[in-house]
Amino acid sequence: MVAGIARLALVVSDLHDVSAPIETASREATSVAAIIGAAREALEDLGATNRFDLELSDDAPEVPGDRAALTRAFTHVMRIAAAGAGTEPVDVTVRALHDGDHVRIEVSDNGEPLPRGVAATLFDPFGQPRGRGMIVGAGVSGVVAARVIAAHRGTITADEALPHGLTMTIRLPVAA
């Protein structure tokens, strides 16, 4: 019951985030590892049964931004990856890599491949939601994540990870 209420609250929040301007409360330096860990906890609270493998170094650089908003964006991205299978949970791997003046975060799954052309529209309003194992509200997750990441001067892309799954790559500037 609690997971159902949490899911419904997330859907309402998603709809608000799709229609309203994204505002970030702060631009404080925040740990990428802490953001990703909080996103994993949020997914577990929603009842996700996937295995989340976090490959994060302790010295990963910090990013400037609103920790709550970035956690919400990463929750959405990891949720898209978690929805990548039919009825069986998939493994989701999250890697954070220092890439010059950016942090590159790769979120990959080993689920079913995307239908042709879906990766290009995953973060577009009215793009196609992911796979058979859709989680309620997953259709707007990509849009919300992309908007929050763009508000933090970052980018997000999706590529098929053939023969299985999907890899989403987020690039965010490193905190000064």
Backbone as a chain_set.jsonl record, in Angstrom:
{"seq": "MVAGIARLALVVSDLHDVSAPIETASREATSVAAIIGAAREALEDLGATNRFDLELSDDAPEVPGDRAALTRAFTHVMRIAAAGAGTEPVDVTVRALHDGDHVRIEVSDNGEPLPRGVAATLFDPFGQPRGRGMIVGAGVSGVVAARVIAAHRGTITADEALPHGLTMTIRLPVAA", "coords": {"N": [[0.824, -1.193, 0.0], [1.916, 1.274, 0.864], [3.976, 1.559, -1.001], [2.425, 1.843, -3.297], [1.134, 4.301, -2.822], [3.369, 5.948, -2.74], [4.223, 5.645, -5.386], [2.05, 6.829, -6.769], [2.24, 9.461, -5.794], [4.674, 10.136, -6.974], [3.983, 10.069, -9.697], [2.152, 12.217, -9.838], [3.884, 14.294, -9.134], [5.65, 14.065, -11.308], [3.984, 14.83, -13.469], [3.542, 17.476, -12.783], [6.187, 18.411, -12.991], [6.659, 18.115, -15.714], [5.024, 20.033, -16.807], [5.579, 22.471, -15.57], [7.987, 25.166, -15.117], [11.376, 24.177, -14.551], [12.896, 24.664, -11.569], [15.778, 25.237, -9.739], [16.786, 24.881, -6.43], [19.258, 25.459, -5.318], [22.786, 25.904, -5.975], [24.805, 24.434, -4.873], [27.848, 22.618, -4.319], [27.688, 19.184, -4.75], [27.776, 15.709, -3.964], [28.155, 13.276, -6.442], [28.009, 10.546, -5.957], [26.416, 10.488, -3.644], [24.004, 11.485, -4.656], [23.301, 9.502, -6.518], [23.127, 7.284, -4.834], [20.958, 8.074, -3.22], [18.968, 8.11, -5.156], [18.817, 5.4, -5.793], [17.857, 4.422, -3.331], [15.337, 5.678, -3.328], [14.093, 4.346, -5.455], [14.059, 1.746, -4.442], [12.33, 2.17, -2.305], [10.038, 2.541, -3.76], [9.481, 0.024, -4.469], [11.084, -1.326, -6.32], [12.674, -4.169, -7.651], [15.023, -4.665, -8.837], [18.545, -5.339, -9.416], [20.907, -3.075, -8.463], [23.908, -2.018, -9.488], [26.405, -0.118, -8.399], [29.042, 1.65, -9.582], [31.099, 3.55, -8.366], [33.6, 5.845, -7.684], [35.3, 6.878, -4.709], [36.513, 9.315, -4.956], [35.135, 10.707, -6.872], [34.281, 13.618, -8.668], [32.501, 16.53, -7.419], [29.301, 17.987, -8.275], [27.779, 21.094, -9.274], [24.696, 22.098, -7.957], [21.179, 21.504, -7.332], [20.538, 19.282, -4.98], [18.215, 17.754, -4.382], [16.656, 18.02, -6.712], [18.404, 16.916, -8.637], [18.617, 14.333, -7.617], [16.002, 13.471, -8.045], [15.99, 13.507, -10.872], [17.939, 11.522, -11.443], [16.691, 9.358, -10.261], [14.568, 9.023, -12.028], [15.967, 8.36, -14.413], [17.265, 5.971, -13.674], [15.01, 4.522, -13.189], [13.885, 4.265, -15.728], [15.802, 2.561, -16.832], [15.406, 0.372, -15.138], [12.944, -0.474, -15.997], [13.368, -1.94, -18.215], [12.848, -4.601, -18.935], [10.863, -7.543, -19.635], [8.913, -9.327, -17.721], [10.727, -9.948, -15.797], [13.075, -8.732, -13.349], [15.741, -6.506, -14.245], [19.33, -6.129, -14.366], [20.855, -3.179, -13.306], [23.383, -0.975, -14.037], [25.378, 1.595, -12.771], [27.706, 3.976, -13.541], [30.137, 6.348, -12.628], [32.239, 8.686, -14.015], [35.117, 10.719, -14.133], [35.478, 13.213, -16.461], [37.311, 15.253, -17.827], [36.284, 18.555, -17.567], [33.831, 17.759, -16.78], [31.48, 15.434, -15.291], [30.82, 12.2, -16.197], [28.111, 10.17, -16.263], [27.044, 6.944, -16.571], [24.263, 5.009, -17.168], [23.24, 1.836, -17.36], [21.443, -1.027, -18.607], [20.57, -4.535, -18.686], [18.394, -5.368, -20.071], [15.678, -6.007, -22.407], [16.28, -5.08, -25.823], [15.708, -1.781, -27.121], [12.895, -0.864, -29.175], [13.456, -0.08, -32.632], [14.54, 3.226, -33.207], [13.488, 4.327, -30.864], [15.306, 5.123, -28.867], [16.247, 7.605, -29.719], [14.112, 9.251, -29.15], [13.581, 9.123, -26.483], [13.825, 11.085, -24.491], [12.209, 13.091, -25.293], [9.33, 15.224, -25.196], [6.289, 13.544, -25.386], [7.577, 11.388, -26.479], [8.25, 7.874, -27.058], [7.394, 5.574, -24.501], [9.349, 3.193, -22.589], [9.75, -0.236, -23.377], [8.088, -3.451, -22.49], [7.886, -3.774, -19.769], [6.926, -1.513, -18.421], [7.008, 0.916, -15.858], [4.608, 2.487, -13.818], [4.012, 5.726, -14.935], [6.4, 5.935, -16.307], [6.551, 6.969, -18.851], [6.842, 9.756, -18.741], [9.148, 10.045, -17.394], [11.643, 10.26, -18.751], [11.433, 12.799, -19.928], [11.194, 14.504, -17.696], [13.648, 13.971, -16.406], [15.481, 14.859, -18.372], [14.852, 17.584, -18.492], [15.506, 18.497, -15.893], [18.24, 17.897, -15.819], [19.18, 19.497, -17.938], [18.616, 21.992, -16.811], [20.655, 22.094, -15.047], [22.827, 22.621, -16.573], [23.621, 20.405, -18.032], [23.773, 17.385, -20.093], [21.896, 14.711, -21.63], [21.85, 11.535, -23.118], [20.767, 8.689, -25.047], [21.582, 5.377, -25.903], [21.32, 2.356, -27.701], [22.314, -0.66, -26.23], [23.399, -2.983, -27.686], [23.742, -6.55, -27.703], [21.67, -6.378, -25.9], [19.588, -4.324, -23.892], [20.057, -0.896, -22.785], [21.919, 2.12, -22.743], [22.192, 5.024, -20.956], [23.584, 8.206, -20.983], [24.757, 10.709, -18.962], [25.957, 13.953, -18.745], [27.458, 16.219, -16.631], [28.531, 19.428, -15.473], [31.574, 19.832, -13.595], [31.906, 20.824, -10.188], [33.258, 23.984, -9.33]], "CA": [[0.0, 0.0, 0.0], [2.795, 2.435, 0.949], [4.651, 1.683, -2.299], [1.431, 2.362, -4.238], [0.956, 5.73, -2.538], [4.608, 6.604, -3.173], [4.193, 5.68, -6.856], [1.066, 7.831, -7.17], [2.831, 10.776, -5.506], [5.695, 10.38, -7.99], [3.3, 10.373, -10.961], [1.637, 13.588, -9.733], [5.065, 15.156, -9.195], [6.126, 14.014, -12.692], [3.104, 15.648, -14.311], [3.855, 18.87, -12.457], [7.511, 18.728, -13.523], [6.587, 18.202, -17.174], [4.292, 21.228, -17.22], [6.064, 23.684, -14.914], [9.423, 25.414, -15.287], [12.244, 23.517, -13.577], [13.664, 25.619, -10.784], [16.683, 24.578, -8.807], [16.839, 25.653, -5.19], [20.613, 25.891, -4.99], [23.872, 25.46, -6.854], [25.888, 23.988, -4.0], [28.571, 21.412, -4.745], [27.09, 17.997, -4.147], [28.411, 14.459, -4.343], [27.46, 12.435, -7.415], [27.749, 9.266, -5.295], [25.275, 10.672, -2.742], [22.807, 11.639, -5.494], [22.959, 8.189, -7.084], [22.692, 6.444, -3.712], [19.606, 8.493, -2.838], [18.062, 7.663, -6.222], [18.614, 3.955, -5.601], [16.963, 4.276, -2.177], [13.99, 6.07, -3.739], [13.55, 3.252, -6.264], [13.77, 0.622, -3.543], [11.131, 2.555, -1.574], [8.918, 2.372, -4.682], [9.274, -1.403, -4.677], [11.927, -1.887, -7.384], [13.344, -5.411, -7.258], [16.21, -4.797, -9.673], [19.848, -5.226, -8.778], [21.572, -1.84, -8.861], [25.344, -2.126, -9.291], [26.949, 1.235, -8.453], [30.495, 1.68, -9.745], [31.401, 4.945, -8.064], [34.825, 6.005, -6.903], [35.155, 7.819, -3.596], [37.041, 10.62, -5.341], [34.37, 11.281, -7.986], [34.103, 15.05, -8.406], [31.169, 17.008, -7.092], [28.648, 18.804, -9.3], [26.994, 22.171, -8.686], [23.275, 21.942, -8.242], [20.146, 21.24, -6.349], [20.639, 17.839, -4.728], [16.891, 17.122, -4.458], [16.253, 17.955, -8.125], [19.261, 15.944, -9.316], [18.207, 12.999, -7.153], [14.767, 13.155, -8.777], [16.364, 13.194, -12.258], [18.611, 10.223, -11.473], [15.669, 8.352, -9.968], [13.857, 8.793, -13.286], [16.844, 7.665, -15.365], [17.432, 4.608, -13.197], [13.687, 3.919, -13.327], [13.776, 3.877, -17.14], [16.637, 1.364, -16.984], [14.768, -0.727, -14.407], [11.745, -0.893, -16.742], [13.832, -2.474, -19.486], [12.622, -6.029, -19.173], [9.483, -8.002, -19.649], [8.401, -9.527, -16.369], [11.843, -10.206, -14.887], [13.916, -7.569, -13.053], [17.021, -6.446, -14.946], [20.435, -5.539, -13.628], [21.136, -1.805, -13.698], [24.728, -0.566, -13.645], [25.59, 3.045, -12.804], [29.132, 4.315, -13.441], [30.459, 7.777, -12.649], [33.611, 8.85, -14.484], [35.571, 12.094, -14.306], [35.738, 13.392, -17.892], [37.726, 16.649, -17.995], [35.541, 19.476, -16.708], [32.499, 17.175, -16.584], [31.323, 14.082, -14.779], [29.992, 11.404, -17.114], [27.433, 9.101, -15.544], [26.427, 6.0, -17.505], [23.266, 4.134, -16.553], [23.025, 0.767, -18.34], [20.696, -2.197, -18.151], [20.726, -5.713, -19.529], [17.047, -5.764, -20.468], [15.398, -6.165, -23.823], [16.665, -3.898, -26.594], [14.628, -0.856, -27.48], [12.461, -0.893, -30.576], [14.218, 0.835, -33.478], [14.166, 4.635, -33.19], [12.987, 4.806, -29.574], [16.377, 5.789, -28.112], [16.337, 8.999, -30.161], [12.969, 10.024, -28.66], [13.343, 8.766, -25.089], [13.771, 12.259, -23.62], [11.348, 14.079, -25.94], [7.921, 15.195, -24.804], [5.484, 12.675, -26.237], [8.37, 10.277, -27.008], [7.678, 6.574, -26.719], [7.918, 4.988, -23.268], [10.237, 2.052, -22.727], [9.511, -1.656, -23.222], [6.889, -4.084, -21.953], [7.853, -3.744, -18.314], [6.811, -0.12, -18.002], [6.606, 1.273, -14.508], [3.617, 3.556, -13.915], [4.6, 7.043, -15.057], [7.699, 5.901, -16.974], [6.479, 7.748, -20.086], [7.303, 11.127, -18.528], [10.424, 10.04, -16.661], [12.714, 10.784, -19.595], [11.235, 14.239, -20.108], [11.52, 15.169, -16.432], [15.092, 13.864, -16.195], [16.174, 15.733, -19.328], [14.631, 18.992, -18.113], [16.286, 18.79, -14.686], [19.664, 17.866, -16.187], [19.437, 20.716, -18.725], [18.613, 23.126, -15.875], [21.954, 22.047, -14.375], [23.807, 22.784, -17.648], [24.09, 19.085, -18.431], [23.141, 16.733, -21.243], [21.576, 13.297, -21.479], [21.627, 10.835, -24.38], [20.475, 7.257, -24.9], [22.062, 4.52, -26.98], [21.052, 0.936, -27.512], [23.494, -1.433, -25.834], [23.129, -4.269, -28.327], [22.459, -7.132, -28.102], [20.657, -6.209, -24.869], [19.516, -3.161, -23.038], [20.129, 0.524, -23.082], [22.848, 2.918, -21.945], [21.91, 6.456, -20.933], [24.779, 8.921, -20.547], [24.511, 12.055, -18.441], [27.182, 14.756, -18.536], [27.21, 17.393, -15.796], [29.782, 20.133, -15.177], [32.194, 19.626, -12.29], [31.874, 22.005, -9.334], [34.521, 24.736, -9.326]], "C": [[0.87, 1.259, 0.0], [3.512, 2.651, -0.378], [3.696, 2.25, -3.345], [1.199, 3.853, -4.056], [2.188, 6.502, -2.992], [4.654, 6.713, -4.693], [3.234, 6.745, -7.365], [1.592, 9.246, -6.925], [3.886, 11.128, -6.539], [5.064, 10.733, -9.334], [2.771, 11.801, -10.942], [2.788, 14.582, -9.821], [5.614, 15.214, -10.617], [5.294, 14.919, -13.587], [3.327, 17.131, -14.044], [5.179, 19.277, -13.097], [7.516, 18.861, -15.04], [5.966, 19.534, -17.594], [4.835, 22.526, -16.645], [7.54, 23.907, -15.213], [10.209, 24.695, -14.187], [13.05, 24.601, -12.873], [14.54, 24.833, -9.822], [16.874, 25.476, -7.599], [18.234, 26.179, -4.889], [21.582, 25.399, -6.051], [25.072, 25.05, -6.022], [26.555, 22.75, -4.579], [27.992, 20.224, -3.995], [27.704, 16.745, -4.742], [27.546, 13.666, -5.32], [27.103, 11.098, -6.767], [26.54, 9.371, -4.369], [23.965, 10.791, -3.521], [22.352, 10.273, -6.007], [22.493, 7.237, -5.99], [21.279, 6.788, -3.267], [18.58, 8.07, -3.887], [17.783, 6.164, -6.089], [17.672, 3.704, -4.428], [15.525, 4.614, -2.546], [13.339, 4.961, -4.563], [13.219, 2.041, -5.405], [12.522, 0.908, -2.729], [9.876, 2.399, -2.441], [8.67, 0.901, -5.023], [10.084, -2.017, -5.795], [12.664, -3.112, -6.861], [14.597, -5.652, -8.086], [17.469, -4.804, -8.82], [20.503, -3.972, -9.332], [23.038, -1.958, -8.485], [25.934, -0.729, -9.477], [28.463, 1.159, -8.496], [30.939, 3.13, -9.614], [32.673, 5.021, -7.243], [34.592, 7.044, -5.815], [35.622, 9.215, -3.965], [36.324, 11.211, -6.563], [34.12, 12.755, -7.675], [32.653, 15.39, -8.058], [30.629, 17.828, -8.254], [27.88, 19.925, -8.614], [25.518, 21.932, -8.966], [22.421, 21.689, -7.038], [20.1, 19.732, -6.139], [19.283, 17.142, -4.873], [16.448, 16.976, -5.914], [17.091, 16.93, -8.88], [18.935, 14.506, -8.88], [16.948, 12.561, -7.884], [15.089, 12.767, -10.222], [17.021, 11.82, -12.349], [17.652, 9.09, -11.127], [14.91, 8.013, -11.249], [14.707, 8.003, -14.272], [17.016, 6.198, -14.944], [16.118, 3.83, -13.296], [13.448, 3.462, -14.767], [14.581, 2.6, -17.372], [15.976, 0.163, -16.317], [13.55, -1.275, -15.144], [12.106, -1.613, -18.028], [13.587, -3.928, -19.758], [11.142, -6.319, -19.277], [8.99, -8.115, -18.218], [9.511, -9.755, -15.348], [12.623, -8.931, -14.605], [15.23, -7.646, -13.834], [18.079, -5.912, -13.992], [20.675, -4.14, -14.191], [22.511, -1.445, -13.16], [24.851, 0.94, -13.803], [27.071, 3.289, -12.571], [29.28, 5.829, -13.475], [31.939, 7.912, -12.976], [33.939, 10.338, -14.607], [36.028, 12.24, -15.756], [36.07, 14.868, -18.147], [36.99, 17.556, -17.029], [34.092, 19.033, -16.502], [32.604, 15.849, -15.824], [30.411, 13.376, -15.777], [29.424, 10.242, -16.308], [26.726, 8.234, -16.58], [25.498, 5.085, -16.721], [22.892, 3.104, -17.613], [22.169, -0.326, -17.732], [20.93, -3.346, -19.114], [19.365, -6.26, -19.971], [16.91, -5.943, -21.971], [15.843, -4.919, -24.582], [15.441, -3.039, -26.898], [14.157, -1.121, -28.905], [13.235, 0.171, -31.36], [13.649, 2.262, -33.392], [13.713, 5.181, -31.848], [14.059, 5.562, -28.799], [16.461, 7.273, -28.459], [15.218, 9.866, -29.586], [12.708, 9.83, -27.174], [13.169, 9.972, -24.171], [12.927, 13.382, -24.22], [9.952, 14.042, -25.341], [7.152, 14.379, -25.844], [6.315, 11.609, -26.944], [7.752, 8.966, -26.54], [8.248, 6.07, -25.394], [8.618, 3.672, -23.559], [9.545, 0.72, -22.524], [8.197, -2.135, -22.624], [6.763, -3.887, -20.46], [7.722, -2.345, -17.763], [6.383, -0.008, -16.544], [5.614, 2.42, -14.673], [4.324, 4.899, -13.962], [5.9, 7.082, -15.825], [7.701, 6.723, -18.252], [6.955, 9.176, -19.926], [8.653, 11.182, -17.823], [11.564, 10.627, -17.471], [12.635, 12.287, -19.765], [11.645, 14.987, -18.847], [13.031, 15.14, -16.198], [15.848, 14.822, -17.104], [16.024, 17.202, -18.943], [15.459, 19.373, -16.887], [17.778, 18.843, -15.028], [20.034, 19.096, -17.011], [19.469, 21.951, -17.831], [19.916, 23.197, -15.089], [23.104, 22.113, -15.377], [24.426, 21.454, -18.073], [23.371, 18.575, -19.662], [22.843, 15.283, -20.893], [21.3, 12.716, -22.86], [21.332, 9.373, -24.073], [20.972, 6.525, -26.131], [21.687, 3.086, -26.663], [22.366, 0.247, -27.17], [23.307, -2.855, -26.367], [24.125, -5.317, -27.874], [21.353, -6.941, -27.07], [20.712, -4.802, -24.323], [19.725, -1.8, -23.658], [21.219, 1.13, -22.203], [22.457, 4.375, -22.089], [23.128, 7.148, -20.344], [24.41, 10.35, -20.174], [25.864, 12.723, -18.263], [26.78, 15.999, -17.765], [28.541, 18.092, -15.535], [30.261, 19.852, -13.757], [32.113, 20.925, -11.515], [33.258, 22.654, -9.321], [35.199, 24.689, -7.991]], "O": [[0.612, 2.197, -0.754], [3.647, 3.786, -0.836], [4.104, 3.048, -4.189], [1.08, 4.587, -5.037], [2.068, 7.586, -3.563], [5.07, 7.737, -5.234], [3.565, 7.485, -8.291], [1.407, 10.129, -7.762], [3.993, 12.285, -6.945], [5.565, 11.61, -10.037], [2.923, 12.527, -11.925], [2.68, 15.6, -10.505], [6.001, 16.283, -11.088], [5.841, 15.69, -14.376], [3.304, 17.945, -14.967], [5.285, 20.357, -13.677], [8.295, 19.638, -15.592], [6.341, 20.099, -18.622], [4.566, 23.593, -17.197], [8.265, 22.962, -15.525], [9.764, 24.616, -13.042], [13.789, 25.356, -13.505], [14.089, 23.886, -9.178], [17.096, 26.68, -7.731], [18.378, 27.233, -4.27], [21.236, 24.585, -6.907], [26.217, 25.284, -6.41], [25.914, 21.937, -5.245], [27.828, 20.253, -2.775], [28.107, 16.737, -5.905], [26.368, 13.415, -5.067], [26.015, 10.571, -6.999], [25.725, 8.45, -4.31], [22.937, 10.261, -3.099], [21.171, 9.933, -5.939], [21.559, 6.464, -6.201], [20.487, 5.894, -2.969], [17.452, 7.712, -3.547], [16.647, 5.72, -6.255], [16.781, 2.86, -4.523], [14.596, 3.922, -2.129], [12.156, 4.671, -4.384], [12.201, 1.384, -5.624], [11.728, 0.001, -2.48], [8.786, 2.154, -1.925], [7.753, 0.58, -5.779], [9.798, -3.146, -6.195], [13.212, -3.093, -5.759], [15.171, -6.74, -8.035], [17.475, -4.348, -7.677], [20.637, -3.827, -10.547], [23.379, -1.995, -7.303], [25.959, -0.213, -10.594], [29.096, 0.665, -7.563], [31.128, 3.837, -10.604], [32.807, 4.341, -6.226], [33.793, 7.967, -5.977], [35.184, 10.196, -3.364], [36.851, 12.113, -7.213], [33.785, 13.102, -6.543], [31.723, 14.642, -8.362], [31.383, 18.303, -9.103], [27.382, 19.745, -7.503], [25.14, 21.6, -10.09], [22.881, 21.664, -5.896], [19.671, 18.991, -7.024], [19.215, 16.047, -5.432], [15.925, 15.933, -6.305], [16.555, 16.157, -9.674], [18.978, 13.582, -9.692], [16.838, 11.407, -8.296], [14.525, 11.805, -10.743], [16.692, 11.037, -13.241], [17.788, 7.982, -11.646], [14.642, 6.843, -11.522], [14.211, 7.069, -14.903], [16.92, 5.296, -15.775], [16.128, 2.611, -13.468], [12.876, 2.397, -14.997], [14.108, 1.671, -18.027], [15.984, -0.938, -16.868], [13.167, -2.425, -14.933], [11.23, -1.87, -18.854], [14.091, -4.449, -20.753], [10.294, -5.459, -19.039], [8.684, -7.108, -17.579], [9.248, -9.753, -14.145], [12.822, -8.121, -15.511], [15.763, -8.734, -14.054], [17.77, -5.326, -12.955], [20.695, -3.946, -15.406], [22.774, -1.592, -11.966], [24.479, 1.498, -14.835], [27.631, 2.876, -11.555], [28.622, 6.508, -14.263], [32.789, 7.328, -12.304], [33.137, 11.119, -15.12], [36.87, 11.473, -16.223], [35.229, 15.632, -18.619], [37.055, 17.362, -15.815], [33.239, 19.826, -16.103], [33.67, 15.24, -15.736], [29.36, 13.897, -16.151], [30.165, 9.438, -15.745], [25.914, 8.723, -17.366], [25.9, 4.467, -15.735], [22.301, 3.445, -18.637], [22.162, -0.533, -16.518], [21.427, -3.15, -20.223], [19.211, -7.457, -20.213], [17.899, -6.018, -22.701], [15.79, -3.815, -24.039], [14.306, -3.516, -26.926], [14.941, -1.557, -29.748], [13.62, 1.2, -30.805], [12.44, 2.47, -33.491], [13.565, 6.395, -31.705], [13.748, 6.551, -28.135], [16.718, 8.103, -27.587], [15.353, 11.088, -29.536], [11.707, 10.326, -26.657], [12.445, 9.894, -23.179], [12.932, 14.502, -23.709], [9.439, 12.971, -25.014], [7.366, 14.532, -27.047], [5.842, 10.987, -27.895], [6.835, 8.961, -25.718], [9.46, 6.131, -25.183], [8.489, 3.112, -24.648], [8.803, 0.571, -21.553], [7.315, -1.341, -22.296], [5.652, -3.838, -19.933], [8.335, -2.016, -16.747], [5.514, -0.741, -16.071], [5.767, 3.242, -15.577], [5.161, 5.181, -13.104], [6.471, 8.16, -15.991], [8.77, 7.139, -18.7], [7.435, 9.766, -20.894], [9.233, 12.258, -17.675], [12.364, 11.403, -16.95], [13.657, 12.972, -19.747], [12.359, 15.987, -18.918], [13.627, 16.154, -15.836], [16.757, 15.519, -16.654], [16.975, 17.975, -19.06], [16.047, 20.454, -16.847], [18.49, 19.738, -14.572], [21.097, 19.679, -16.799], [20.263, 22.862, -18.066], [20.247, 24.241, -14.527], [24.225, 21.709, -15.068], [25.603, 21.388, -18.426], [22.484, 19.233, -20.206], [23.449, 14.704, -19.991], [20.605, 13.326, -23.673], [21.614, 8.885, -22.978], [20.804, 6.991, -27.258], [21.729, 2.656, -25.51], [23.405, 0.546, -27.759], [23.088, -3.798, -25.607], [25.291, -4.978, -27.676], [20.206, -7.303, -27.332], [21.769, -4.171, -24.299], [19.59, -1.594, -24.864], [21.419, 0.709, -21.063], [22.395, 4.906, -23.199], [23.647, 6.72, -19.313], [23.831, 11.092, -20.967], [26.793, 12.14, -17.705], [25.886, 16.74, -18.175], [29.569, 17.43, -15.39], [29.462, 19.661, -12.841], [32.234, 22.006, -12.092], [34.283, 21.973, -9.303], [36.27, 25.271, -7.822]]}, "num_chains": 1, "name": "protein.A"}
